[in-house]
Amino acid sequence: RQRQMCIRDSYTGLGKIQYLLGQRGLTILDSVYTEKVDLTVLIPKEEESKLIAEITEATNGQTGIARTGECWFANVDGEMVVFE
């Protein structure tokens, strides 16, 4: 099982967040660009608290992070399929 999280930040913090997620090979399910950027991300339960701490430190506490649920997922032909 994975945690599904919503990460919200300004455009200035986006690069740092994408870098941290990329280092871990984490999947961004969706990106919504308005006055802020909302990323919906799958995070393994065991990495959740450490990743939240790293994102908080990298963005000086300016990032909003909310758990939006848990799910199972599979990689099917290079595309993530999420099972609620």
mmCIF file of the C-alpha atoms, coordinates in Angstrom:
data_MODEL
# 
_entry.id   MODEL 
# 
loop_
_atom_site.group_PDB 
_atom_site.id 
_atom_site.type_symbol 
_atom_site.label_atom_id 
_atom_site.label_alt_id 
_atom_site.label_comp_id 
_atom_site.label_asym_id 
_atom_site.label_entity_id 
_atom_site.label_seq_id 
_atom_site.pdbx_PDB_ins_code 
_atom_site.Cartn_x 
_atom_site.Cartn_y 
_atom_site.Cartn_z 
_atom_site.occupancy 
_atom_site.B_iso_or_equiv 
_atom_site.pdbx_formal_charge 
_atom_site.auth_seq_id 
_atom_site.auth_comp_id 
_atom_site.auth_asym_id 
_atom_site.auth_atom_id 
_atom_site.pdbx_PDB_model_num 
ATOM 1  C CA . ARG A 1 1  ? 0.000  0.000  0.000   1.00 0.00 ? 1  ARG A CA 1 
ATOM 2  C CA . GLN A 1 2  ? 1.032  3.544  -0.727  1.00 0.00 ? 2  GLN A CA 1 
ATOM 3  C CA . ARG A 1 3  ? 0.006  6.846  0.771   1.00 0.00 ? 3  ARG A CA 1 
ATOM 4  C CA . GLN A 1 4  ? -1.536 9.257  -1.648  1.00 0.00 ? 4  GLN A CA 1 
ATOM 5  C CA . MET A 1 5  ? -0.436 12.776 -0.748  1.00 0.00 ? 5  MET A CA 1 
ATOM 6  C CA . CYS A 1 6  ? -1.169 16.249 -2.040  1.00 0.00 ? 6  CYS A CA 1 
ATOM 7  C CA . ILE A 1 7  ? 1.847  18.544 -1.968  1.00 0.00 ? 7  ILE A CA 1 
ATOM 8  C CA . ARG A 1 8  ? 1.136  22.255 -2.491  1.00 0.00 ? 8  ARG A CA 1 
ATOM 9  C CA . ASP A 1 9  ? 3.801  24.874 -2.970  1.00 0.00 ? 9  ASP A CA 1 
ATOM 10 C CA . SER A 1 10 ? 4.684  27.969 -4.933  1.00 0.00 ? 10 SER A CA 1 
ATOM 11 C CA . TYR A 1 11 ? 6.461  27.729 -8.247  1.00 0.00 ? 11 TYR A CA 1 
ATOM 12 C CA . THR A 1 12 ? 9.753  28.602 -6.530  1.00 0.00 ? 12 THR A CA 1 
ATOM 13 C CA . GLY A 1 13 ? 9.695  25.408 -4.425  1.00 0.00 ? 13 GLY A CA 1 
ATOM 14 C CA . LEU A 1 14 ? 8.588  23.127 -7.248  1.00 0.00 ? 14 LEU A CA 1 
ATOM 15 C CA . GLY A 1 15 ? 12.069 22.279 -8.514  1.00 0.00 ? 15 GLY A CA 1 
ATOM 16 C CA . LYS A 1 16 ? 13.259 21.244 -5.045  1.00 0.00 ? 16 LYS A CA 1 
ATOM 17 C CA . ILE A 1 17 ? 10.216 19.047 -4.522  1.00 0.00 ? 17 ILE A CA 1 
ATOM 18 C CA . GLN A 1 18 ? 10.517 17.418 -7.943  1.00 0.00 ? 18 GLN A CA 1 
ATOM 19 C CA . TYR A 1 19 ? 14.199 16.741 -7.254  1.00 0.00 ? 19 TYR A CA 1 
ATOM 20 C CA . LEU A 1 20 ? 13.461 15.043 -3.910  1.00 0.00 ? 20 LEU A CA 1 
ATOM 21 C CA . LEU A 1 21 ? 10.689 12.942 -5.446  1.00 0.00 ? 21 LEU A CA 1 
ATOM 22 C CA . GLY A 1 22 ? 12.874 12.020 -8.404  1.00 0.00 ? 22 GLY A CA 1 
ATOM 23 C CA . GLN A 1 23 ? 15.732 10.911 -6.151  1.00 0.00 ? 23 GLN A CA 1 
ATOM 24 C CA . ARG A 1 24 ? 13.382 8.374  -4.603  1.00 0.00 ? 24 ARG A CA 1 
ATOM 25 C CA . GLY A 1 25 ? 11.760 7.353  -7.872  1.00 0.00 ? 25 GLY A CA 1 
ATOM 26 C CA . LEU A 1 26 ? 8.332  8.384  -6.578  1.00 0.00 ? 26 LEU A CA 1 
ATOM 27 C CA . THR A 1 27 ? 5.369  8.730  -8.891  1.00 0.00 ? 27 THR A CA 1 
ATOM 28 C CA . ILE A 1 28 ? 3.581  12.025 -9.467  1.00 0.00 ? 28 ILE A CA 1 
ATOM 29 C CA . LEU A 1 29 ? 0.017  11.084 -10.410 1.00 0.00 ? 29 LEU A CA 1 
ATOM 30 C CA . ASP A 1 30 ? -1.186 14.577 -11.223 1.00 0.00 ? 30 ASP A CA 1 
ATOM 31 C CA . SER A 1 31 ? 0.047  18.162 -11.379 1.00 0.00 ? 31 SER A CA 1 
ATOM 32 C CA . VAL A 1 32 ? -2.303 21.146 -11.193 1.00 0.00 ? 32 VAL A CA 1 
ATOM 33 C CA . TYR A 1 33 ? -0.876 24.588 -11.926 1.00 0.00 ? 33 TYR A CA 1 
ATOM 34 C CA . THR A 1 34 ? -2.795 27.633 -10.640 1.00 0.00 ? 34 THR A CA 1 
ATOM 35 C CA . GLU A 1 35 ? -1.443 30.376 -8.374  1.00 0.00 ? 35 GLU A CA 1 
ATOM 36 C CA . LYS A 1 36 ? 0.226  27.450 -6.563  1.00 0.00 ? 36 LYS A CA 1 
ATOM 37 C CA . VAL A 1 37 ? 1.281  24.003 -7.739  1.00 0.00 ? 37 VAL A CA 1 
ATOM 38 C CA . ASP A 1 38 ? -0.555 20.933 -6.442  1.00 0.00 ? 38 ASP A CA 1 
ATOM 39 C CA . LEU A 1 39 ? 1.171  17.584 -6.907  1.00 0.00 ? 39 LEU A CA 1 
ATOM 40 C CA . THR A 1 40 ? -0.614 14.320 -6.171  1.00 0.00 ? 40 THR A CA 1 
ATOM 41 C CA . VAL A 1 41 ? 2.067  11.794 -5.264  1.00 0.00 ? 41 VAL A CA 1 
ATOM 42 C CA . LEU A 1 42 ? 2.288  8.139  -4.229  1.00 0.00 ? 42 LEU A CA 1 
ATOM 43 C CA . ILE A 1 43 ? 4.599  7.652  -1.243  1.00 0.00 ? 43 ILE A CA 1 
ATOM 44 C CA . PRO A 1 44 ? 5.429  4.339  0.464   1.00 0.00 ? 44 PRO A CA 1 
ATOM 45 C CA . LYS A 1 45 ? 4.210  4.389  4.073   1.00 0.00 ? 45 LYS A CA 1 
ATOM 46 C CA . GLU A 1 46 ? 7.692  3.700  5.396   1.00 0.00 ? 46 GLU A CA 1 
ATOM 47 C CA . GLU A 1 47 ? 9.136  6.764  3.589   1.00 0.00 ? 47 GLU A CA 1 
ATOM 48 C CA . GLU A 1 48 ? 6.353  9.202  4.428   1.00 0.00 ? 48 GLU A CA 1 
ATOM 49 C CA . SER A 1 49 ? 7.681  10.908 7.562   1.00 0.00 ? 49 SER A CA 1 
ATOM 50 C CA . LYS A 1 50 ? 11.267 11.171 6.279   1.00 0.00 ? 50 LYS A CA 1 
ATOM 51 C CA . LEU A 1 51 ? 10.153 12.623 2.935   1.00 0.00 ? 51 LEU A CA 1 
ATOM 52 C CA . ILE A 1 52 ? 7.824  15.127 4.608   1.00 0.00 ? 52 ILE A CA 1 
ATOM 53 C CA . ALA A 1 53 ? 10.712 16.280 6.819   1.00 0.00 ? 53 ALA A CA 1 
ATOM 54 C CA . GLU A 1 54 ? 13.022 16.648 3.796   1.00 0.00 ? 54 GLU A CA 1 
ATOM 55 C CA . ILE A 1 55 ? 10.440 18.613 1.788   1.00 0.00 ? 55 ILE A CA 1 
ATOM 56 C CA . THR A 1 56 ? 9.688  20.837 4.786   1.00 0.00 ? 56 THR A CA 1 
ATOM 57 C CA . GLU A 1 57 ? 13.388 21.556 5.281   1.00 0.00 ? 57 GLU A CA 1 
ATOM 58 C CA . ALA A 1 58 ? 14.089 22.132 1.577   1.00 0.00 ? 58 ALA A CA 1 
ATOM 59 C CA . THR A 1 59 ? 11.209 24.600 1.216   1.00 0.00 ? 59 THR A CA 1 
ATOM 60 C CA . ASN A 1 60 ? 11.641 26.352 4.599   1.00 0.00 ? 60 ASN A CA 1 
ATOM 61 C CA . GLY A 1 61 ? 8.279  25.072 5.820   1.00 0.00 ? 61 GLY A CA 1 
ATOM 62 C CA . GLN A 1 62 ? 6.373  26.772 3.001   1.00 0.00 ? 62 GLN A CA 1 
ATOM 63 C CA . THR A 1 63 ? 4.919  23.563 1.553   1.00 0.00 ? 63 THR A CA 1 
ATOM 64 C CA . GLY A 1 64 ? 1.479  22.241 2.419   1.00 0.00 ? 64 GLY A CA 1 
ATOM 65 C CA . ILE A 1 65 ? 1.323  18.449 2.588   1.00 0.00 ? 65 ILE A CA 1 
ATOM 66 C CA . ALA A 1 66 ? -1.889 16.513 3.153   1.00 0.00 ? 66 ALA A CA 1 
ATOM 67 C CA . ARG A 1 67 ? -2.580 12.798 3.128   1.00 0.00 ? 67 ARG A CA 1 
ATOM 68 C CA . THR A 1 68 ? -5.483 12.221 0.752   1.00 0.00 ? 68 THR A CA 1 
ATOM 69 C CA . GLY A 1 69 ? -5.779 8.456  1.090   1.00 0.00 ? 69 GLY A CA 1 
ATOM 70 C CA . GLU A 1 70 ? -4.176 5.083  0.623   1.00 0.00 ? 70 GLU A CA 1 
ATOM 71 C CA . CYS A 1 71 ? -4.206 2.918  -2.443  1.00 0.00 ? 71 CYS A CA 1 
ATOM 72 C CA . TRP A 1 72 ? -2.661 0.029  -4.317  1.00 0.00 ? 72 TRP A CA 1 
ATOM 73 C CA . PHE A 1 73 ? -1.093 0.663  -7.684  1.00 0.00 ? 73 PHE A CA 1 
ATOM 74 C CA . ALA A 1 74 ? 0.544  -1.136 -10.570 1.00 0.00 ? 74 ALA A CA 1 
ATOM 75 C CA . ASN A 1 75 ? 2.723  -0.106 -13.473 1.00 0.00 ? 75 ASN A CA 1 
ATOM 76 C CA . VAL A 1 76 ? 0.976  -1.354 -16.613 1.00 0.00 ? 76 VAL A CA 1 
ATOM 77 C CA . ASP A 1 77 ? 2.923  -0.794 -19.828 1.00 0.00 ? 77 ASP A CA 1 
ATOM 78 C CA . GLY A 1 78 ? 4.655  2.263  -18.335 1.00 0.00 ? 78 GLY A CA 1 
ATOM 79 C CA . GLU A 1 79 ? 1.446  3.827  -17.022 1.00 0.00 ? 79 GLU A CA 1 
ATOM 80 C CA . MET A 1 80 ? 0.465  3.951  -13.351 1.00 0.00 ? 80 MET A CA 1 
ATOM 81 C CA . VAL A 1 81 ? -2.890 2.378  -12.568 1.00 0.00 ? 81 VAL A CA 1 
ATOM 82 C CA . VAL A 1 82 ? -4.265 3.224  -9.123  1.00 0.00 ? 82 VAL A CA 1 
ATOM 83 C CA . PHE A 1 83 ? -6.692 0.951  -7.278  1.00 0.00 ? 83 PHE A CA 1 
ATOM 84 C CA . GLU A 1 84 ? -8.655 2.796  -4.616  1.00 0.00 ? 84 GLU A CA 1 
# 
